[in-house]
């Protein structure tokens, strides 16, 4: 019985780790004002699976958090940035909460 409970607990922890939301940092050239931030956030929000978008204008950084089991490719990010009228400088996947 004890081994069964341990196995179930480990299985739950393992499945939770694999289904955690993915987070991306997208560095964008040309962000200058709150209107710019609104435009880029609106563009990313149209992407399927986007849970949250935050923009740091001074750093030129857009943080995109995806729903569980969703991901964002560099090509999707490039298209969202271009649609908002900006240029993609870099694209990195991070671990949520870091």
C-alpha distance (Angstrom), angle and dihedral (degrees) to the residues before:
residue distance angle dihedral
X1 . . .
X2 3.79 . .
X3 3.82 91.6 .
X4 3.82 89.8 50.7
X5 3.81 92.1 53.7
X6 3.79 91.7 48.5
X7 3.80 91.1 49.2
X8 3.81 91.3 49.9
X9 3.80 92.1 48.3
X10 3.80 91.8 49.7
X11 3.81 91.2 47.7
X12 3.81 90.8 52.2
X13 3.79 92.3 49.2
X14 3.80 91.7 47.6
X15 3.81 93.8 48.6
X16 3.81 91.5 47.8
X17 3.79 91.6 52.7
X18 3.80 92.1 53.0
X19 3.80 94.9 47.8
X20 3.81 97.4 47.9
X21 3.80 115.0 127.5
X22 3.77 116.3 -96.3
X23 3.78 121.1 -125.6
X24 3.79 127.6 -156.3
X25 3.79 134.5 -166.2
X26 3.77 113.4 -148.5
X27 3.81 116.9 -172.0
X28 3.77 111.1 -152.5
X29 3.80 130.8 -167.5
X30 3.80 117.4 -139.8
X31 3.81 104.1 32.6
X32 3.79 106.2 143.2
X33 3.81 111.7 147.9
X34 3.82 145.8 16.7
X35 3.81 89.7 -91.9
X36 3.82 88.4 58.2
X37 3.80 89.5 50.8
X38 3.80 91.1 50.0
X39 3.80 91.7 50.9
X40 3.78 95.4 49.7
X41 3.81 92.8 43.9
X42 3.80 90.0 50.9
X43 3.82 90.6 49.8
X44 3.81 93.4 51.0
X45 3.81 92.3 43.8
X46 3.81 88.9 62.7
X47 3.82 90.1 63.4
X48 3.80 114.6 100.4
X49 3.80 113.6 -104.2
X50 3.81 98.1 18.2
X51 3.80 110.2 145.8
X52 3.81 102.2 174.2
X53 3.82 139.2 3.0
X54 3.81 125.7 -167.0
X55 3.79 127.1 177.8
X56 3.81 128.7 -154.8
X57 3.80 102.1 -163.4
X58 3.82 96.4 -169.9
X59 3.81 93.0 51.3
X60 3.81 93.4 39.9
X61 3.79 87.6 -128.4
X62 3.79 130.1 143.4
X63 3.82 116.9 -167.1
X64 3.81 113.2 -156.4
X65 3.82 121.7 -170.6
X66 3.79 116.9 -167.2
X67 3.80 129.7 -151.4
X68 3.80 117.3 -102.2
X69 3.81 112.1 -70.9
X70 3.83 91.8 14.0
X71 3.77 126.3 110.1
X72 3.78 138.7 -173.9
X73 3.78 121.2 -135.5
X74 3.78 123.6 -149.1
X75 3.81 88.7 -115.4
X76 3.83 91.3 54.8
X77 3.81 90.0 48.9
X78 3.81 91.3 48.1
X79 3.82 90.8 52.1
X80 3.83 92.9 47.7
X81 3.82 91.3 49.1
X82 3.80 92.5 46.9
X83 3.84 92.0 47.1
X84 3.81 88.2 56.2
X85 3.81 90.6 51.3
X86 3.80 100.3 -105.4
X87 3.81 139.5 108.6
X88 3.79 125.7 -112.1
X89 3.81 111.4 -126.1
X90 3.83 99.3 175.4
X91 3.79 142.2 -12.4
X92 3.82 125.7 -153.5
X93 3.78 135.0 170.1
X94 3.80 112.9 -137.6
X95 3.78 136.2 -179.4
X96 3.81 112.9 -95.8
X97 3.76 112.5 -105.3
X98 3.82 94.8 27.5
